[in-house]
Amino acid sequence: MAPNASPSALRSPGLTLLTASFGTLLVLIDYTSPLTTLSPTATALDMTPSAQTWVLTGTLVGLAALLLTMGSVADDHGRKRVFGAGAGLLLVSTALSAAASNTGLFLTGRILQGCAAAAVLAPSLGLIGNAYPVGPARVKALGMWGASVGLGIALGPVYAALVERAGGWRAIYWVLSALSLLLIALTAWTLNESKNDRPRRLDPLGVLTLGAGSSCLIAGLAEGRYGWGRTQVLTLLGAGVLLLAAFVLVESRVAEPMLELGLFRTPGFIASTSGAFFTGMSIVGLMSYLPTVVQKSLGESPLTASGVLAIWSGLSVVSALQARRLAAKVAAATQVAGSLLLCGIGEAALYGLDAGDSWAHLVPGLVIAGIGSGVLNAALARLAVSSVPPHRAAMGSGANNSARYLGSALGVAVMITVVSQPESAAGPGQAMADGANNAFLVAAALCLTGAAIALWARLAESRAESRTPAVEPPLTEHPRVASPS
């Protein structure tokens, strides 16, 4: 991989970080907005309960189906190009949801927003990795990107509740559409193009089997909450598993695979992808449902519920920004293990909720989990870039985010199933509180499982390092690839 522009032609790395982080922030605000505004949107569009499920699930389908594909395409055909296409699609899709006159159009917009988010998220870490050489500056930049993840999750529900109160649910998407225009402008003005000198051929069978398999699996998980034994659910889940198995088979046989399966023999890549999967399943899955618990069990308003969630996500922003201080002392995989352990402790501390309790009961656990989540996001960002060859950085980012959002889809389905309890004599609020307590413990156990895998990966990495003779490191690890654009 050789540079195709002189260093003087490169735009400021800080501007690259700004744009990549702003894009990440924007798509996560869009993703989490319905957490507190689903009710007025569903009422206005006369949505069925099943359709309401797809307000969040639709975006997940677009994300999970295309993240890895977009990462591979970005590496081979231009990270700036894919990022800009995602910004453009976000503009169109949010406008479609804002103007939707029926449920079908609105949900189509949400699915397209997931596709747009995939195109923005997948190349974002590759853009940052290309702008910053290996060293403290890259660690700091990736920590700031990790903070944008937490900030987007924190702002989404609060933003949506405030804008809905001021201008109605449609205003949420009109404002996001306007902000997408700003993202398009920033992409054009601040980003350098970067891509491989020798792009790979497109892997159409890989794209098809991964996209269809992910979509079927997430659809089955979403519909399963209304009955796991239904033929439709079993068919979707079975098709999803078979198609994903076919994807693995395809990738093992094609000359230029979209996902290099040999990476799964690398401890760092295992820690990265498994850490992201368990982050989605045990943390994002639980926190996505927490506002519903706060509203229905504790009797709080949507705005208060979003504020409670912001305790967790806000602290994750702060800790992600400070995580760079650990980089020189603690390996990224060790940070993943330790932060998942901390998140598990925080989720276990949420246990003991009763209907009508003050939301303050949740604060200690949210504080602990928030600190752990921030360190986790920063460490996963580092591993996503460092655990793959430099010319496959966007693929590494896509694989990491694919694992996160597949885990999220599974986590939301698991949490809703666990929370759903038969109504007791104490009323529906207490039934939900009892179910939430079970969900807190399940999420904590999943965090501990993820921590154990990350720790095993780190120990395997340490053993491999001890068997490798030390060599003098080169002055520069890899050249940056950029072209003026």
Buried (B, 14 or more C-beta within 10 A) or exposed (E): BEBBBEEEEBBEBBBBBBBBBBBBBBBBBBBBBBBBBBBBBBEBBEBEEEBBBBBBBBBBBBBBBBBBBBBBBBBBBBBBBBBBBBBBBBBBBBBBBBBBEEBEBBBBBBBBBBBBBBBBBBBBBBBBBBBBBBEEBBBBBBBBBBBBBBBBBBBBBBBBBBBBEEEBBBBBBBBBBEBBEBBBEBBEEBBBBBBBEEBBEBBEBBBBBBBBBBBBBBBBBBBBBEEBEEEEBEEBBEBBBBBBEBBBEBBEEBEEBBBBEEBBEBBBBBBBBBBBBBBBBBBBBBBBBBBBBBBBBBEBEBBBBBBBBBBBBBBBBBBBBBBBEBBEEBBBBBBBBBBBBBBBBBBBBBBEBBBEBEBEBBBEBBBBBBBBBBBBBBBBBBBBBBBBEBBBBBBBBBBBBBBBBBBBBBBBBBBBBBBEBEEEEEEEBBBBBBBBBBBBBBBBBBBBBBBBBBBBBBBBBBEEEEEEEEEEEEEEEBBBBBBEB
